[in-house]
Structure formats: C-alpha cells, structure tokens
C-alpha cells in the first residue's frame, strides 16, 4: 500500500474517531454533539462513496503483484460509490429543506434518494460471481422469488392502501411506493447475492 493510500485511510479513521468522541462524550456541549450526530451519517456517506469511487476509477499504482480487477468489478464499485454519493447529495438537500422549515417530500432531495437504489442495485448485479454462472442465476431467481413474496405481503398490508389513497400528488404517491419497493429489492439482492 502506498503512502497516499495510507494517509487517506488514516485520515478517514481519525475523522470517524473524532466524531465518535464528540457524540459519546458530549465534547463542546450537547448542541455540538447533536449537530455532529446528525451529520455523521452524511459525512460517512460522502467519505465511503468517494473512497469507493476513487478506488474503482483510479488504478492503483503498486509495485507488488496484486490480483487484477475481475470483469465488471471496477464498474460495479464505481456504481455503488456513485449511488452512495447521490444519497449524500439528496440528504444534503433534505437537511436544507428541514432547516428552512419546508416539507422535503417530494423535493429535489428525491433525485439523490431516487438514484441510490438504482445505482447500488446495478452495482451489486455487476459484482463478479463467487461460483459458476448457473449457480448465480439460481441465486438471482431465489432472490426474485423472495422479493416478490415480501412485496405481496407489503402490498396487502400497506402499499395497496397507499396507492389508492386519494388527495396525494402523483409524484408523492409514486415515491411513496418506490422507496419501500426498492428497499425490498436491495435487501433481497444483498441477502442472496
């Protein structure tokens, strides 16, 4: 590992430790701890997303022999990193709307939130298979079957009444259905793939 990579990893680790100490021990008073606690997931999203994106896009120039990237692995990690960054941008806009007292749903924040599951799902599907191609296809089919079952239960319990609720704007209704459906798809993809 070269010195630049070590510096970046150590810097990220120290930022995380510093934020954790502020939140746990209320350094600077409860107001500062509250603000750091509110914005730490946002910082984590940007740091993690940029690290994944940079490590996927920029080739590592190492002197020692390393395993080459497998097929679409670089593109997969770039999509996951970009998806996390888009979620971070959506969260920034959402926090801005909350700070000025406006309703953040639906808003421009939904552009970031909307693109996160699409990019991460595509990135997870492009990850190189751990076994044979046929085995991966069977796991994908199992994932789709379980996702369909969960969605059927969710539709009966919650989503059906949400879809038929009168008086909501079409965009709000669409996003209200889109978020739980994509969360279910991502969860089943992560569990089975």
ChimeraX commands (.cxc) that place a marker at each C-alpha (Angstrom):
marker #1 position 0.00,0.00,0.00 radius 0.5
marker #1 position 1.49,3.35,-0.98 radius 0.5
marker #1 position 1.85,6.35,1.33 radius 0.5
marker #1 position -1.06,8.30,-0.19 radius 0.5
marker #1 position -3.49,5.45,0.40 radius 0.5
marker #1 position -2.25,5.06,3.98 radius 0.5
marker #1 position -2.68,8.78,4.59 radius 0.5
marker #1 position -6.25,8.76,3.25 radius 0.5
marker #1 position -7.22,5.70,5.30 radius 0.5
marker #1 position -5.67,7.12,8.48 radius 0.5
marker #1 position -7.35,10.49,7.91 radius 0.5
marker #1 position -10.76,8.89,7.44 radius 0.5
marker #1 position -10.25,6.75,10.54 radius 0.5
marker #1 position -9.25,9.76,12.66 radius 0.5
marker #1 position -12.24,11.78,11.44 radius 0.5
marker #1 position -14.52,8.90,12.43 radius 0.5
marker #1 position -12.88,8.56,15.85 radius 0.5
marker #1 position -13.11,12.32,16.41 radius 0.5
marker #1 position -16.81,12.38,15.53 radius 0.5
marker #1 position -17.48,9.38,17.76 radius 0.5
marker #1 position -15.69,11.00,20.72 radius 0.5
marker #1 position -17.71,14.22,20.28 radius 0.5
marker #1 position -21.02,12.34,20.17 radius 0.5
marker #1 position -20.29,9.91,23.02 radius 0.5
marker #1 position -18.65,12.32,25.47 radius 0.5
marker #1 position -20.62,15.47,24.51 radius 0.5
marker #1 position -17.44,17.46,23.95 radius 0.5
marker #1 position -18.32,21.08,23.27 radius 0.5
marker #1 position -21.75,20.75,24.83 radius 0.5
marker #1 position -24.85,18.90,23.81 radius 0.5
marker #1 position -25.55,21.26,20.89 radius 0.5
marker #1 position -22.30,20.40,19.12 radius 0.5
marker #1 position -22.76,16.70,19.87 radius 0.5
marker #1 position -26.28,16.89,18.44 radius 0.5
marker #1 position -25.08,18.54,15.22 radius 0.5
marker #1 position -22.18,16.12,14.81 radius 0.5
marker #1 position -24.53,13.20,15.47 radius 0.5
marker #1 position -26.99,14.49,12.88 radius 0.5
marker #1 position -24.37,14.99,10.20 radius 0.5
marker #1 position -22.16,11.95,10.85 radius 0.5
marker #1 position -24.20,9.65,8.53 radius 0.5
marker #1 position -23.90,12.31,5.85 radius 0.5
marker #1 position -20.12,12.52,6.30 radius 0.5
marker #1 position -19.94,8.74,6.29 radius 0.5
marker #1 position -21.87,8.59,3.03 radius 0.5
marker #1 position -19.60,11.08,1.31 radius 0.5
marker #1 position -16.39,9.54,2.67 radius 0.5
marker #1 position -17.44,5.97,1.83 radius 0.5
marker #1 position -18.83,6.90,-1.56 radius 0.5
marker #1 position -15.78,8.88,-2.60 radius 0.5
marker #1 position -13.41,6.16,-1.37 radius 0.5
marker #1 position -15.30,3.51,-3.35 radius 0.5
marker #1 position -15.49,5.73,-6.42 radius 0.5
marker #1 position -11.85,6.78,-6.31 radius 0.5
marker #1 position -10.56,3.26,-5.67 radius 0.5
marker #1 position -12.61,1.96,-8.58 radius 0.5
marker #1 position -11.82,4.70,-11.07 radius 0.5
marker #1 position -8.18,5.42,-10.36 radius 0.5
marker #1 position -5.96,2.41,-10.97 radius 0.5
marker #1 position -3.77,1.56,-8.01 radius 0.5
marker #1 position -0.14,2.00,-8.92 radius 0.5
marker #1 position 1.54,-0.57,-6.75 radius 0.5
marker #1 position 4.90,-2.19,-7.08 radius 0.5
marker #1 position 3.88,-5.52,-5.57 radius 0.5
marker #1 position 1.83,-8.00,-7.55 radius 0.5
marker #1 position -1.89,-7.67,-6.99 radius 0.5
marker #1 position -4.91,-9.50,-8.28 radius 0.5
marker #1 position -6.34,-7.72,-11.32 radius 0.5
marker #1 position -9.87,-6.42,-11.29 radius 0.5
marker #1 position -12.34,-9.03,-12.41 radius 0.5
marker #1 position -14.53,-8.28,-15.44 radius 0.5
marker #1 position -17.06,-5.65,-14.37 radius 0.5
marker #1 position -15.82,-5.26,-10.80 radius 0.5
marker #1 position -14.44,-1.76,-11.38 radius 0.5
marker #1 position -17.73,-0.56,-12.91 radius 0.5
marker #1 position -19.71,-2.25,-10.13 radius 0.5
marker #1 position -17.79,-0.47,-7.36 radius 0.5
marker #1 position -17.97,2.83,-9.24 radius 0.5
marker #1 position -21.78,2.49,-9.45 radius 0.5
marker #1 position -22.04,1.66,-5.75 radius 0.5
marker #1 position -19.81,4.60,-4.82 radius 0.5
marker #1 position -21.72,6.99,-7.06 radius 0.5
marker #1 position -25.02,5.75,-5.62 radius 0.5
marker #1 position -23.85,6.46,-2.08 radius 0.5
marker #1 position -22.67,9.93,-3.11 radius 0.5
marker #1 position -26.04,10.64,-4.73 radius 0.5
marker #1 position -27.76,9.60,-1.49 radius 0.5
marker #1 position -25.46,12.05,0.33 radius 0.5
marker #1 position -26.45,14.87,-2.03 radius 0.5
marker #1 position -30.11,14.02,-1.53 radius 0.5
marker #1 position -29.60,14.08,2.22 radius 0.5
marker #1 position -27.90,17.50,1.99 radius 0.5
marker #1 position -30.89,18.94,0.14 radius 0.5
marker #1 position -33.32,17.26,2.57 radius 0.5
marker #1 position -31.49,18.77,5.56 radius 0.5
marker #1 position -31.58,22.18,3.88 radius 0.5
marker #1 position -35.36,21.98,3.41 radius 0.5
marker #1 position -35.77,20.90,7.03 radius 0.5
marker #1 position -33.62,23.81,8.26 radius 0.5
marker #1 position -35.79,26.39,6.48 radius 0.5
marker #1 position -39.00,24.72,7.63 radius 0.5
marker #1 position -40.27,23.41,4.28 radius 0.5
marker #1 position -41.58,19.94,3.60 radius 0.5
marker #1 position -38.82,17.89,1.99 radius 0.5
marker #1 position -41.18,15.39,0.34 radius 0.5
marker #1 position -41.34,15.45,-2.64 radius 0.5
marker #1 position -38.45,17.77,-3.43 radius 0.5
marker #1 position -35.11,17.96,-5.22 radius 0.5
marker #1 position -33.71,15.71,-2.49 radius 0.5
marker #1 position -35.58,12.83,-4.06 radius 0.5
marker #1 position -33.26,12.94,-7.08 radius 0.5
marker #1 position -30.45,11.66,-4.87 radius 0.5
marker #1 position -32.66,9.28,-2.93 radius 0.5
marker #1 position -34.25,8.01,-6.17 radius 0.5
marker #1 position -30.93,7.23,-7.86 radius 0.5
marker #1 position -29.33,5.47,-4.86 radius 0.5
marker #1 position -31.15,2.12,-5.11 radius 0.5
marker #1 position -30.90,2.01,-8.90 radius 0.5
marker #1 position -27.13,2.56,-8.92 radius 0.5
marker #1 position -26.41,0.26,-5.97 radius 0.5
marker #1 position -28.67,-2.49,-7.35 radius 0.5
marker #1 position -26.90,-2.31,-10.73 radius 0.5
marker #1 position -23.53,-2.33,-8.95 radius 0.5
marker #1 position -24.48,-5.39,-6.91 radius 0.5
marker #1 position -25.65,-7.25,-10.00 radius 0.5
marker #1 position -22.37,-6.47,-11.80 radius 0.5
marker #1 position -20.23,-7.86,-8.98 radius 0.5
marker #1 position -18.28,-10.89,-10.15 radius 0.5
marker #1 position -19.93,-14.18,-9.27 radius 0.5
marker #1 position -18.44,-16.27,-6.50 radius 0.5
marker #1 position -19.29,-19.53,-8.22 radius 0.5
marker #1 position -20.44,-20.81,-11.55 radius 0.5
marker #1 position -22.78,-18.77,-13.73 radius 0.5
marker #1 position -25.65,-21.27,-13.34 radius 0.5
marker #1 position -25.38,-21.11,-9.56 radius 0.5
marker #1 position -25.54,-17.31,-9.68 radius 0.5
marker #1 position -28.64,-17.47,-11.89 radius 0.5
marker #1 position -30.36,-19.77,-9.38 radius 0.5
marker #1 position -29.47,-17.43,-6.52 radius 0.5
marker #1 position -30.82,-14.48,-8.51 radius 0.5
marker #1 position -34.08,-16.37,-9.13 radius 0.5
marker #1 position -34.32,-17.20,-5.40 radius 0.5
marker #1 position -33.79,-13.54,-4.65 radius 0.5
marker #1 position -36.55,-12.51,-7.05 radius 0.5
marker #1 position -38.98,-15.08,-5.61 radius 0.5
marker #1 position -38.39,-13.93,-2.03 radius 0.5
marker #1 position -38.61,-10.29,-3.10 radius 0.5
marker #1 position -41.93,-10.98,-4.81 radius 0.5
marker #1 position -43.28,-12.67,-1.68 radius 0.5
marker #1 position -42.23,-9.78,0.55 radius 0.5
marker #1 position -43.74,-7.28,-1.88 radius 0.5
marker #1 position -47.02,-9.20,-1.99 radius 0.5
marker #1 position -47.27,-9.11,1.80 radius 0.5
marker #1 position -46.26,-5.44,1.89 radius 0.5
marker #1 position -48.83,-4.60,-0.79 radius 0.5
marker #1 position -51.59,-6.30,1.17 radius 0.5
marker #1 position -50.62,-4.68,4.48 radius 0.5
marker #1 position -49.52,-1.18,3.45 radius 0.5
marker #1 position -48.67,-0.37,-0.14 radius 0.5
marker #1 position -52.09,-1.13,-1.65 radius 0.5
marker #1 position -53.86,1.36,0.58 radius 0.5
marker #1 position -51.10,3.91,-0.06 radius 0.5
marker #1 position -51.50,3.51,-3.83 radius 0.5
marker #1 position -55.26,4.03,-3.61 radius 0.5
marker #1 position -55.14,6.96,-1.17 radius 0.5
marker #1 position -56.95,9.98,-2.62 radius 0.5
marker #1 position -55.70,13.53,-2.46 radius 0.5
marker #1 position -51.97,12.95,-2.89 radius 0.5
marker #1 position -49.95,14.24,-5.81 radius 0.5
marker #1 position -48.88,11.63,-8.33 radius 0.5
marker #1 position -45.19,12.23,-7.65 radius 0.5
marker #1 position -45.64,11.82,-3.89 radius 0.5
marker #1 position -47.67,8.65,-4.43 radius 0.5
marker #1 position -45.07,7.25,-6.84 radius 0.5
marker #1 position -42.18,7.99,-4.48 radius 0.5
marker #1 position -44.14,6.61,-1.53 radius 0.5
marker #1 position -44.41,3.31,-3.40 radius 0.5
marker #1 position -40.95,3.44,-5.00 radius 0.5
marker #1 position -38.92,3.70,-1.79 radius 0.5
marker #1 position -40.24,0.59,0.01 radius 0.5
marker #1 position -40.19,-1.45,-3.19 radius 0.5
marker #1 position -36.57,-0.58,-3.98 radius 0.5
marker #1 position -35.60,-1.12,-0.33 radius 0.5
marker #1 position -37.04,-4.62,-0.59 radius 0.5
marker #1 position -35.21,-5.24,-3.86 radius 0.5
marker #1 position -31.90,-4.07,-2.40 radius 0.5
marker #1 position -32.37,-6.08,0.78 radius 0.5
marker #1 position -33.09,-9.28,-1.11 radius 0.5
marker #1 position -30.21,-8.62,-3.50 radius 0.5
marker #1 position -27.78,-8.10,-0.62 radius 0.5
marker #1 position -29.04,-11.17,1.24 radius 0.5
marker #1 position -28.93,-13.60,-1.65 radius 0.5
marker #1 position -26.25,-12.30,-3.99 radius 0.5
marker link #1:1,2 radius 0.2
marker link #1:2,3 radius 0.2
marker link #1:3,4 radius 0.2
marker link #1:4,5 radius 0.2
marker link #1:5,6 radius 0.2
marker link #1:6,7 radius 0.2
marker link #1:7,8 radius 0.2
marker link #1:8,9 radius 0.2
marker link #1:9,10 radius 0.2
marker link #1:10,11 radius 0.2
marker link #1:11,12 radius 0.2
marker link #1:12,13 radius 0.2
marker link #1:13,14 radius 0.2
marker link #1:14,15 radius 0.2
marker link #1:15,16 radius 0.2
marker link #1:16,17 radius 0.2
marker link #1:17,18 radius 0.2
marker link #1:18,19 radius 0.2
marker link #1:19,20 radius 0.2
marker link #1:20,21 radius 0.2
marker link #1:21,22 radius 0.2
marker link #1:22,23 radius 0.2
marker link #1:23,24 radius 0.2
marker link #1:24,25 radius 0.2
marker link #1:25,26 radius 0.2
marker link #1:26,27 radius 0.2
marker link #1:27,28 radius 0.2
marker link #1:28,29 radius 0.2
marker link #1:29,30 radius 0.2
marker link #1:30,31 radius 0.2
marker link #1:31,32 radius 0.2
marker link #1:32,33 radius 0.2
marker link #1:33,34 radius 0.2
marker link #1:34,35 radius 0.2
marker link #1:35,36 radius 0.2
marker link #1:36,37 radius 0.2
marker link #1:37,38 radius 0.2
marker link #1:38,39 radius 0.2
marker link #1:39,40 radius 0.2
marker link #1:40,41 radius 0.2
marker link #1:41,42 radius 0.2
marker link #1:42,43 radius 0.2
marker link #1:43,44 radius 0.2
marker link #1:44,45 radius 0.2
marker link #1:45,46 radius 0.2
marker link #1:46,47 radius 0.2
marker link #1:47,48 radius 0.2
marker link #1:48,49 radius 0.2
marker link #1:49,50 radius 0.2
marker link #1:50,51 radius 0.2
marker link #1:51,52 radius 0.2
marker link #1:52,53 radius 0.2
marker link #1:53,54 radius 0.2
marker link #1:54,55 radius 0.2
marker link #1:55,56 radius 0.2
marker link #1:56,57 radius 0.2
marker link #1:57,58 radius 0.2
marker link #1:58,59 radius 0.2
marker link #1:59,60 radius 0.2
marker link #1:60,61 radius 0.2
marker link #1:61,62 radius 0.2
marker link #1:62,63 radius 0.2
marker link #1:63,64 radius 0.2
marker link #1:64,65 radius 0.2
marker link #1:65,66 radius 0.2
marker link #1:66,67 radius 0.2
marker link #1:67,68 radius 0.2
marker link #1:68,69 radius 0.2
marker link #1:69,70 radius 0.2
marker link #1:70,71 radius 0.2
marker link #1:71,72 radius 0.2
marker link #1:72,73 radius 0.2
marker link #1:73,74 radius 0.2
marker link #1:74,75 radius 0.2
marker link #1:75,76 radius 0.2
marker link #1:76,77 radius 0.2
marker link #1:77,78 radius 0.2
marker link #1:78,79 radius 0.2
marker link #1:79,80 radius 0.2
marker link #1:80,81 radius 0.2
marker link #1:81,82 radius 0.2
marker link #1:82,83 radius 0.2
marker link #1:83,84 radius 0.2
marker link #1:84,85 radius 0.2
marker link #1:85,86 radius 0.2
marker link #1:86,87 radius 0.2
marker link #1:87,88 radius 0.2
marker link #1:88,89 radius 0.2
marker link #1:89,90 radius 0.2
marker link #1:90,91 radius 0.2
marker link #1:91,92 radius 0.2
marker link #1:92,93 radius 0.2
marker link #1:93,94 radius 0.2
marker link #1:94,95 radius 0.2
marker link #1:95,96 radius 0.2
marker link #1:96,97 radius 0.2
marker link #1:97,98 radius 0.2
marker link #1:98,99 radius 0.2
marker link #1:99,100 radius 0.2
marker link #1:100,101 radius 0.2
marker link #1:101,102 radius 0.2
marker link #1:102,103 radius 0.2
marker link #1:103,104 radius 0.2
marker link #1:104,105 radius 0.2
marker link #1:105,106 radius 0.2
marker link #1:106,107 radius 0.2
marker link #1:107,108 radius 0.2
marker link #1:108,109 radius 0.2
marker link #1:109,110 radius 0.2
marker link #1:110,111 radius 0.2
marker link #1:111,112 radius 0.2
marker link #1:112,113 radius 0.2
marker link #1:113,114 radius 0.2
marker link #1:114,115 radius 0.2
marker link #1:115,116 radius 0.2
marker link #1:116,117 radius 0.2
marker link #1:117,118 radius 0.2
marker link #1:118,119 radius 0.2
marker link #1:119,120 radius 0.2
marker link #1:120,121 radius 0.2
marker link #1:121,122 radius 0.2
marker link #1:122,123 radius 0.2
marker link #1:123,124 radius 0.2
marker link #1:124,125 radius 0.2
marker link #1:125,126 radius 0.2
marker link #1:126,127 radius 0.2
marker link #1:127,128 radius 0.2
marker link #1:128,129 radius 0.2
marker link #1:129,130 radius 0.2
marker link #1:130,131 radius 0.2
marker link #1:131,132 radius 0.2
marker link #1:132,133 radius 0.2
marker link #1:133,134 radius 0.2
marker link #1:134,135 radius 0.2
marker link #1:135,136 radius 0.2
marker link #1:136,137 radius 0.2
marker link #1:137,138 radius 0.2
marker link #1:138,139 radius 0.2
marker link #1:139,140 radius 0.2
marker link #1:140,141 radius 0.2
marker link #1:141,142 radius 0.2
marker link #1:142,143 radius 0.2
marker link #1:143,144 radius 0.2
marker link #1:144,145 radius 0.2
marker link #1:145,146 radius 0.2
marker link #1:146,147 radius 0.2
marker link #1:147,148 radius 0.2
marker link #1:148,149 radius 0.2
marker link #1:149,150 radius 0.2
marker link #1:150,151 radius 0.2
marker link #1:151,152 radius 0.2
marker link #1:152,153 radius 0.2
marker link #1:153,154 radius 0.2
marker link #1:154,155 radius 0.2
marker link #1:155,156 radius 0.2
marker link #1:156,157 radius 0.2
marker link #1:157,158 radius 0.2
marker link #1:158,159 radius 0.2
marker link #1:159,160 radius 0.2
marker link #1:160,161 radius 0.2
marker link #1:161,162 radius 0.2
marker link #1:162,163 radius 0.2
marker link #1:163,164 radius 0.2
marker link #1:164,165 radius 0.2
marker link #1:165,166 radius 0.2
marker link #1:166,167 radius 0.2
marker link #1:167,168 radius 0.2
marker link #1:168,169 radius 0.2
marker link #1:169,170 radius 0.2
marker link #1:170,171 radius 0.2
marker link #1:171,172 radius 0.2
marker link #1:172,173 radius 0.2
marker link #1:173,174 radius 0.2
marker link #1:174,175 radius 0.2
marker link #1:175,176 radius 0.2
marker link #1:176,177 radius 0.2
marker link #1:177,178 radius 0.2
marker link #1:178,179 radius 0.2
marker link #1:179,180 radius 0.2
marker link #1:180,181 radius 0.2
marker link #1:181,182 radius 0.2
marker link #1:182,183 radius 0.2
marker link #1:183,184 radius 0.2
marker link #1:184,185 radius 0.2
marker link #1:185,186 radius 0.2
marker link #1:186,187 radius 0.2
marker link #1:187,188 radius 0.2
marker link #1:188,189 radius 0.2
marker link #1:189,190 radius 0.2
marker link #1:190,191 radius 0.2
marker link #1:191,192 radius 0.2
marker link #1:192,193 radius 0.2
view
